[in-house]
Amino acid sequence: MQSQDAAAQSPALSSPAGQAVDVEQAEAALVEHYPRLVRLAYLVLPSRMSRTRRVLTAHALVQRALPRGRSDAPLIPAQSAGRDGDPGYALVRLQVVRSALEAGLPLRRRGLPKRSQLPPLLPQVWGLTVFPRPGGADELALDQRLSALSGSARAAHALRGLERLPDADVRRVLDGAGVADPDAALAEADGIPDPYRLLESPEFDPCALQARPTDLLRRRRHLKAGVVGAAALAVCGALLSLPGDGWGADGPAAPPYAGNPAAQAALDPAKLTRVPDSVWRTSERTDFSVWPARGALTGDRALLRRALAVWARPGEGVTSSATPGTPTGGPAGPPHLLYAGTVDAARVVVLYDGWRLARYAEPEEGARGAALDLARVDGAGRAGASAVVLSRSDGNVRFLLAPWVREAGERDLREPDDDARELPLEDGVTGPFVSEQGREPCTTWNTLELTDGTGTRLLTDLGELVPARLTTGRPGEVKDVSGEKARRTWQPYACSLAAMRSAGVRGVNAWAYAEQPLPDGDGRARWLCTRGETWRGTGARVLAQFHSPGARYGAVAARAEDVPACGTRQPDVLAGVLWKSAGGTWYLLAAGSEGVESVEATGGVEGRAKDRLLSVRAEKGARADLEGTLEDGGSVGGLR
């Protein structure tokens, strides 16, 4: 149970001071928010650098921001949640700020310089100088004023304006980045009167660049010296591209590790399973196995071969991620092709091997590298196999929908009375869906509304490959969120879905299990339990929430993981909060579900109720243990 100053406060456990972040979660945050992180690094770097070096250094710092280690590395402690409520993003952002501040330090006469103080080895642009598009007079003036600030003050200004962090969070980030006096940095940043909107201008966008040639005469003189080296590289590249142990045809995949027939068949694009368009209409199955192959590049055998090879053996240049509990090995045999096409300047391939989805993405042109995302989807039914994320681009998501979906829309769960915004569909691919979940303060929570022959349902994007299904009702009797009443049930609790992110959640149910009259005639409060079930079957996340009259949001009274409460195995639940009445009196309130016959509080607060609702006076900050007696004689403890 957790505290809420004006409405509810927990008598049990407080939230932990920090979280643990997996390396793959940090990688996913870096890829999703790459343009924002590069802009942040560019603003913090000193302007005494040339604009070309400043651009390349910003990209290099962000690309080196991940901690060392592979996906099986131990968990890394995060400092705090990021602007999107993502601790992985907060971890990467902290490293970007720290390294950008180090890059602005003067070189010391003694001792080795830090890596960030040296010109970046990668990325490199040969024969061109690159720089952001110029802004107007206001942007130029702001750049001059920023150049006069210290690096820590520039970082404070960027975190305030670009990241929209309050000063308390800015202090924490600066302290974590090694700034000796964060308060002085904030005071120095106060001297800039310009509106923060200028930080979003093209002047400070190192991802939208202009290019000009470098010294042409010098390049001509160096050309002859480079001919011999280029010829040698060409010979080596030709040898590596030959069939056998080479990697040329497989793109960024690692060298082959097996030569058995089953492994080779799984890498042959000609053996991919392709389902005709009409199979889903007659098949008794309604999962990913009956999806037809869609997209303009389903005949691109070179692309499909690269996708299969990278899935089997991702190389060092591949950014990989997998939802919790998803094995990362290659397919055991030829998988099922769901999509191959171009989406948001990337070539994307989606494959299915019977229990996992794999999304491969590579740049359409220019940059090298690739991304591979894996997610378990075993046991998916019609609702669970309705949508797959094709691309993420700075807060916008495009989905590939099941062939049985007739209409798609975007609906704000915080505004249940508003109409859904229609999403256009082209070959099963939606238009951009705004998914900026986890922002503080949480004012919106967009969900994907899908309509098919069986009705309408809502899915929510939790930052993974497959969106989670939203339902309401008592465990074992849940229904899709398809009407205004169900949406109103979710309205006060929509923002609590941020607690379900990056956990491999397949569906979240909201169950209003009790109503309680408040002491001193302050109205009636509602108790609700939300349970997020995972694809792997373990790690379910449960929240007990308390909604007092007139409150815009529900208060999380208790949370737990891997417990049966609020589930089909054990629907019974009991939770409590400390609540302050309008007259200023503190009470311990507790409520159990229908199967709870009586409730008792012990410890810091003593009290007993002969029914499932408990209300007893308490002191502010008191802590208590709850125990409920069930109708069948069993017992249930308070959710913590």
N, C-alpha and C positions, 0 to 999 in steps of 0.2 A: 504494500500500500504506500502511496506517495502523497505528498502534501499539496494542497492548493490553498493559498492564503485567504481568498475571499469566500471560497465555497467549500473546499474539502482539503483535509490534510491527513496523511497516513499515520497511523499509530504503529506501523511495523517497520519496513525497510525503506531506506532512502536509495535513490538511484546511484550507481557507481560513478566515481569521479572520472573515469576514462573508459574507452572502449578498445577492443582489439580489432585490427584490420588485417585481412588476408592480402597477400601480395597481389593476387588476381583481382580483388576488389579495387585496389589502388590503380591497377592497370586499366580497368574498365572506366574508372573516374577520369583518368588522364586522357584516354581516347575520346570520351564523350565531351569533355570540356576543354579540349586542346586549344582552340582559338582563344578562349577566355584566359587560360593560364599563360599563353605566350604574350598576350596583351599586357597582363599583369607584370611579367618579367621585363618587358620592353619599357614600361613606365618606371620601374624601379631602377633600371640600369642608368648610369650617368650619361649625360648627353655629350661629354667630352669624347666619347667613342665616335668613330665615323658611323653614319647611319647604316651602312652595309654591315659592319661588324656588330653593331647593336642588334640588328635584325637576326643575324646568324647566331649571335650569342644567346638571344632570347629563346630561339628554337632549341639550341643545344642544351640550355639549362633545363628546359621543360622535359626534353627527351631523356635527360639523365636524372630526373627527379625521383624515379622509382628506387626503392631500396634494392640492394643486391639479393639475389636468391631466385629460385624457381618457384613454381606453383606449390611445391610441397614444403616450402620454407616455413619456419615457425611464425606465429602471429606477431604483428608489429604493433606496439601501443600507439594509439592516436591521441592527439592533444585535445581535440574537440570536434564536434560535428560541423560540417561545412555549410555554406549558404543553402545548399539543397538538402541539408539533413544527412549528407553522405560522409561518414568518417573517412572513407578512402579519399574523397576529394580534399578534405581538410588536411590529411597527411601529405598529399602531393603538393597542395598549395603552400604549406609550411616550408617544405624543402625548396620550392621555387623562390619564395621570398628570401630564405636564408642564403641560397647560392647567389641570387641577384645582388644582395647586399655585399657578399664577399667579393663579387666581381668588381664592385666599385671602389674597393679599398686600394690605396697606393701600394706598389711593390716595395718590399722591404729590402734593405741592403744586405742583410744577413738572413739566412734561412731560405728554404725553397718556397716559391709562390704556391698559392692554392690553385687547384685545377681550374676553378671558375675565373681566375684572374688572367689566364692565358688565352690567346685566340683559339676558338674552338676548332678541333680537327674535323668534326662533322657537326652539322651539315656543311657542305661546300658548294659554291656556285662558280664554275669556271668560265672565264671570259666575259662575265657580266658583273655590274654592280647593281644591287637591289636595294630598294627603299620604299617605305609606305607612300601612299598617295598623299599629296600635300593637302592641308586643310586651309582654312581662311585665316584672317588676321587674329581672330580670337584664339584659335588653336596655336598659332605661332607665339602669341603672347603667353599662353599657358605653358608651353614648352620652355620658354625662356625663364619663367618664374620657377618651374620645377627644377631646371638646371641649377638654380641658385640655392636649392635646398640640400640638406644632407640626404644620404641614401635612406636613412631610417624615416625621415619626414616624408620623402617621396613614397615610401612603402605605406606609411600611415594614410596619406591622401588617397592612394590607389585602393587600399583595403576599405576605406570609408566609402568612396564614390563608386568604384567598379564592383566591389564585392558587397557593398551595402551592409557592412558590419557595424554594430554599435561600438562605441569607444571601449567598452569593457572587453569585447572580443578582440578588438584591434590590439589592445595591450597584451592580451594572452598570446596572440600570434607573434607580435614583435618580440615578446619575452622568449618565446620558444625558438625564434630565429636568431637569438643571441644579442638583441639590442640591449645595451646597458641601461638606458633610461627611456622607456617607452613614453612616459608622461612628457618628457622634453620633446620627443619626436611629434607627439600629437599637438603640443603647443606651437611648434614651428610650422606644422601643416595648417594650423588655423589662419596663418597669414595669407593663404590663397583665397581670394574672394570669388573665384570663378565657379560657375555651376558645374556639378559633377557630370552633367550630360556630355561635356566636351570629351570626357575620357572614352566615350563610345565612338568618337569620330574616326574617319579613315586615317587621320594624321597619326594615330597611335595604334593602328592595326597592322602588325607585322605579318599577318597572313594574307593580306591583299596588297600585292607589291607591284612596283614598276621596275623595269630593267633597262640598263644602258650598257654599252660596251666599255671594256676597260681599255688600257693603252694598246692600240692595235699594232704599232711598230714593235713594241717589245714582244708581243705575242708572236709576230712573224719571225723575229730573231730566235725565239725559243722553239719554233716549230721543227726545225731540222733536228735539234737535239732530242726531240721527243719521238721521231719517226721510228728509231730502233726499238725503243721501249714499247711503243704501240704495236709494232709488228710482233714482238714477243708475246704481249698480252693476247693478241688475236689468235696466235697459234695455241696458247694454253687454253683459251676459251673454247676453241674448236675441239680440242681434245676432250675437255670436260663435258661438252655437249653430245659426245658420241654415246650411243646406247650402251648400257651396262652399268658401270658404277658412277656415271656422271649425274649432275643435278640440273643441267640446262633445261630439259623438257619439263621438269617438275617444279620449276619456279623456285620459291624460297623454302622448299622442303629440305629436310636433312637427307643424307645419303641413305640408300636402301639398307634395311637391316635384316631382311629375310627374302628367300627366293622360292618359298613353297607355293604350289599352285593356288591355294585359297587366298593367300596374301596378294599374289599377283592379280587374281581375278577381281579382288576388291579395288584395285587401282586402275582397272580398265574402263574408260568412259563408255566404250561400246557395250558393256554389260550392265550398265545402269538400268534399274527398273523404271519403266515409264508407263504410267497408267493412262488409258484413253479418257477423254473428257467426260464420257457418259457413265463410267463405272459407278460413281458414287450414287447415281440415281437408282440403281438396282441392287447394290450390295447391302447386306445386312449390317456390315460394319460402317461406323461413322467416326473414323479417326484419320490420322495422317496417311494411313496406307492406301486410302482411296482418293487422295488428292492427285489431280493431273499435274503434269509437268508444264509450268508456265514461264513466260519470259521470252525476250527476243534472242537470248544467247543459249538456248537449249541445244543448239547444234554446234556450238563452239567447243570442239573436242579438246583443244589445247587448254582452255579455261577449266573445263571439267577435270582434266587430268591433273592440273595444278591443285584444284580444290581437294581431290581425292588424296593426292600425295601429301599435302600439308596436313590433312586430317590424320593420316597414318603416322607421319613423322614430322611435326612442325620444327622448323629450323630456328636459328638464333634471331632471324629477322622477323619472326612471326609473333604478334601479340596474341596470347591465348588466354581464354577465361572459360570457366565451367561453373555451373550452379552447384551448390553443396550436394555431395553425394553422387556426382556424375563422373564415372570413369572417363579418362582422357585418351584411352587407346583408340586405334583406328577400327574401322568396321570389320566384322568377321567375314563378310562376303559383300557382293555388289549391293550398295544401298539404293534407296528409292530417291529419284530426282524430283524435287518439288518446285524449284525455281532456279532460273539462271538468266540474269538480265542486268541492266545498268540502272542504278538508283543513286541519285544525289552524287554524281561524279565518281561512283565506285561500281566495279563489277562485283555482283553478289551471287553466290550459289548457296542454295539451301538443300540439304540432304537429310534423309531419315533412314535409320537402320533397324527399325522395329521397336526401339525403346529410347533412342536418343535423336535429337535434332542437332545438326551441325550447320552453322552459317559461316561461310568463307567469304571474305571481302578483300579486294585489292584495288588500289587507285586506278582509275580509268586511264590516266596518262600521267607522265611526269614522275612523281615520287615512287620509290621502291618500297617494298614491305607489304605485309598482309596481316589480316586479323582472322582469328578462328574462335568462335564461340560455341560451346556445347551445353545442352540442357536435357535432362531426363524428362520424358513425356510418356513413360510406360503407364498403361491403364487409362490413357486419355479417352474420354467419350466425346460425344458431339460438342458439348460446351468447352471441354478442355482442348479440343483440336480445332478451335474456331479461328485463331489468329497467331501469327508469328511476326516478330519484329524483323523488318528488313534492314532498316538503317536508323541511325540517330545522328542528328546534326544540330548541335547547339540548342537543345531544348525541343526540337521537332522530331517526331517519330513517324515512320511509314510502316504500315503493317501489310503483310500478305494474308488475305482472308481465305477461309474455306470456300469451296465452290458452292456450298449450299447457302451461303450468306447472301441475302438479297439487298439489304441496305445497311449503311454504316453511318454513324454520327458521333459527334463529340458532345458529351453532356457533363456539366459541372455538378458534381455531387453535393456541393455546398449550396446550390440554388435549385432545389427540387422542382420549383414551379416553372422554371425557364424551359423553353423549347431546346431540343438538341440541335446543334449545328451540323448540317449534312456534310459528310465527307465524300468527295468524288471517288469513284472506283474505276480503275483502268486495268483490265486483265487481272483482276483480283487484288491490285495494289491500291491502297488508300492514298488520298492526298495528305499533306502534312497535318499531324495531330500534335497539339501543343501539350507537352508532358514536362512541366516544371514542378514536379512533386517535391515536397520537402522544404520549400522556401519558407522563411520566417519573416513576417508573420504569415501563417497559412490562411489565405483568403479564398483560394480556389483549389479544387481537386478534380481535374478532368478525368473522365472515364470514357471508354470506348463502348458505344451502344450498338449492338448488332441485332439484326432482325432476319430470321430465317423461317422456314415453314412451320416450326414448332412454337414460335413466339419471339419475344425480345429478351435480351440479357445484357448485363453490364460487366465489362472486364476492366481491370485497373492495371496500369503499367507500374511495376515495382522494380524497374531497372534491369530486367532480365530478358531472355530470349522469348519467353512465352508469357503473356499477361495473365493475371490471376482472375478467377471468376468470383463475383460478389453475390452473396445469397443472404437471406434473412430467414428467421424461424427457429423453432426448437430443434436441437440436434436430432437427426433422424427424420425430420419433417421439413427440411429446408426447401426454399423456393428461390428462383432467380429474381433479381431486382428488376422488375419489369413494369411497375406502376408507381404512381405518385406516393401512395402510402408507404411502399417499401423504400422509396428514395427519402422520404421524410424520416424514416427510422434511421437511415445512415447519416443524415445531414449533420448532426452535432459531432459525429465520430469519424468523419471522413479523414480528417488530418491525422488521426491515430494510425492510419495505414502506413505512414512513414516508418513505423516500428517494424513492419513486415518486409522492408526492402532487403534485397540481396540475400535471401534466406532460402531460395528454392521453393517459394510458396505457390501452390496450385489453386487455392481458393480460400476466401475469407468469409466467414459467416458472422452475422450480427444478430444476437438474440436478446431481446428485451425481456429479462426474466423476472423483474419485480418493479412495483411502484410503492413508494413509501411516503406517508404523510410526514411533513417536517415539523419539528417542535416549534412552539411559539406562533403557530398559525402561519408559517411562511410558505405554504403551498405544498405541492407534491413533487418529489424527485423521482427520476427513473434510473434504474440499474440495468446495465447492458453488458453482455459478455461477447467479445469478438475473439474468434479462434481462427488462426491461419494454419491450414493443413499443407504439408509439403509433399512434393513428388516422391521423395524417398521414404515417406512414412514415419520418420522420426523428426525431432526438432520442431514440433508444432508450437506456435507462439500463442499465448492466451493473455488477453487483457480484460480486466473487470473495470468498467467505467461508470462514473456517477455524473448524472446531469441534473443540476438544480434548476428551478424555474427561472426563465429569463436569461440563462447563461448561453452564450453563443457556441461554446465548445463543451464537450464532455471532458471530465477530469479522470485521468487514469488512476484508479484507486489501487490496483494491484496488477502485477504481471508475472508470468511464469513461462517456462519452456519445458517441453517434454513431460507434460502432466495430462491426465485424461479428462480433467474438468472441462465442461462445456462441449464435450465430444459425444459421439454416439455410444461409446463404451461407458461413460459416466457423465450424464448431463448435469448432475448436481453441482452447484457452485455456491460459495459463500465468500463475501468480501465486505470490507468496512473502510470508513474514512473518518477523519476528524473534520467537523463542519462547524462553522460559526454562523449563528443566526443573525438576523437583522438587528436584534437588540444587543449583540456583542457577546452572547453566551456560547461557549464551545460545547459540542456534543460529540460523542462517538456514535456514529450511525453504521448499522450493518444490515445486510439483507441476504437471504438465501433464496434459492430457486424453489419451485413448488414442492419438491420432495423433502425439503428441510422442515422439521417439525418444531424445533426450538433452537435458540442461539444463546451461547454463553461467552462472556468476555472475562479474561483474567489477566493478571499482570498489572500494568500501570492504570488500567481502568477495570473496575469490577461491575458486572451487571449480568442479568439473565432475562430473556424473553421467552414466553410460552408459545410463541409462534415464530415465523421466519423473519420478522422485522424487529430489530433491536435499536433502541434510542436511550442513551444514558449520558448524563452530564460528565464532562471531562475537563482536564486542564490542557491548555495549549501545549502542543509538542508531546503529549502523552503517547505511550506505546502500549499496545495490548495484543494478546493472543486470542483468536476466535476459534470456537469449536461449535459445530452444529450437529444435532441429532436427527437422523433420517427416520422416515415413517416405518421403514423395515427394521429399525433397531440399530442400524449402522451409524457411522459418524463421518463427518466431512470437516476438514480443517479450513481455516480462512486462507484464501488465495494470497500468496505473497510474491 
